[in-house]
Amino acid sequence: EIEIVDGVEQKSQYTGRNTVIVKPQHQVTLRGTKDTLNPNPGNPISAEKSTLEKFEAELNSMNEAGTAEFASFQFGGELLIVQLVSSNGPQLYAVPFNGNKSYLLSTNSIFPISESLSDGIYFTTVKNGRFQIGLASANGSTVREITSGPSNSWGAKVAPNGKAVAFISDQAIEGDLDIYSISTEGKIVNLTAAMGNQWDFSWSDGGTKLCCLSDSTGNSEVFLFDTSGILWENLTNSTSNEWFPTWCLNGQSIVFWTETKEGCRLATIDLVKKVTVPVGNIVSDTPTQLQWSQVTKKVYFAAKGNNGYAVFAVDPISGQQSALVESSEAIRNFSINHSEGVVVYCTEANGRTSIKLKKLI
């Protein structure tokens, strides 16, 4: 145990990595071994920054550069994709979790959507006054158009099997929303050529079925359909509105928000028994996107809690819930790196959003 202080960052002559050179006039306690302390007694003692500290420093740089509106871990948590709005306009950045420097993926991006298993990051951009889907390579070297023309297209999500990408578009009739798929060969197919609007969809684990919201009955309900275009089934058949349907429990159930007299509550549909069951006791006036984790077998969402705002985890079977993150500022969105036990979330205050990080384990 040695008394040391903060100092300047420079390359270590032993590891080639960034280190913090300390000076004796301020006291900080360092515990370390020969792997973390400079073994040469003739040189100043150095303490290397951890990978997480470097990653957090990159997030702070994002906050200083502009307004971070969205953040999402992709490629198994290797990259955090950040939507940053600054004096240069909206831009899409990749922040490596290994502590390397962040880099630009695309300019004029509206919303990063999902990762492709091989191609890169799908996002929405604006071209000639229309929403269009673009694809940025994961290393930031190329950007190409996926959709174009007079229609609006957005919200691309990659099938878990990597064989197709689905998105929302009004290609058939302007202002009439349907869900389309584009295969790896580039073939575009309308999957929901039905009355009304279809939007807010989720892929099944196998990548052959999807669920979505549809207002074809007069209110927003959860429908089940497949990539063949044959299956089209109303799963909720209710007079209330439902929001954000998401597959869970190995494709056996779909979790969603449903409107009640008290507010929006979580519920699940058992796809075998076709039974809807309430989940947990959260009531929200502003339902948010749901995230299902195959790692923890839990559903995650952001909502206003007893102590301000929070990111909650809910077991869809037992209904047990807990708050992972609590904030006095509104939580706009979040993303969890389960392999590293880290949650990144964007909070909003005074019209400005910023990224924050919390270690869960």
Buried (B, 14 or more C-beta within 10 A) or exposed (E): EEEBBEBEEEEBEBEEEBBBBBEEEEEEEBEBEEEBBBEEEEEBBBBBBEBBEBBBBBBEEBBEBBBBBBBBBBBEBBBBBBBBBEEEEBBBBBBBBEBEEBEBBBEBBBBBBBBBEEBBBBBBBBEEEBBBBBBBBBEBEEBEEBBEEEBBBBBBBBBBEBBBBBBBBBBEEEEBBBBBBBEEEEEBBBBBBBEBBBBBBBBBBEBBBBBBBBBBBEBBBBBBBBBEEEBBEEBBEBEEBBBBBBBBBEBBBBBBBBBEEEBBBBBBBEBEEEEBBEBBEBEBEEBBBBBBEEEEEBBBBBBBBEEEBBBBBBBBBEBEBEBBBBBEBBBBBBBBBBEBEBBBBBBBEEEBBBBBBBEEE
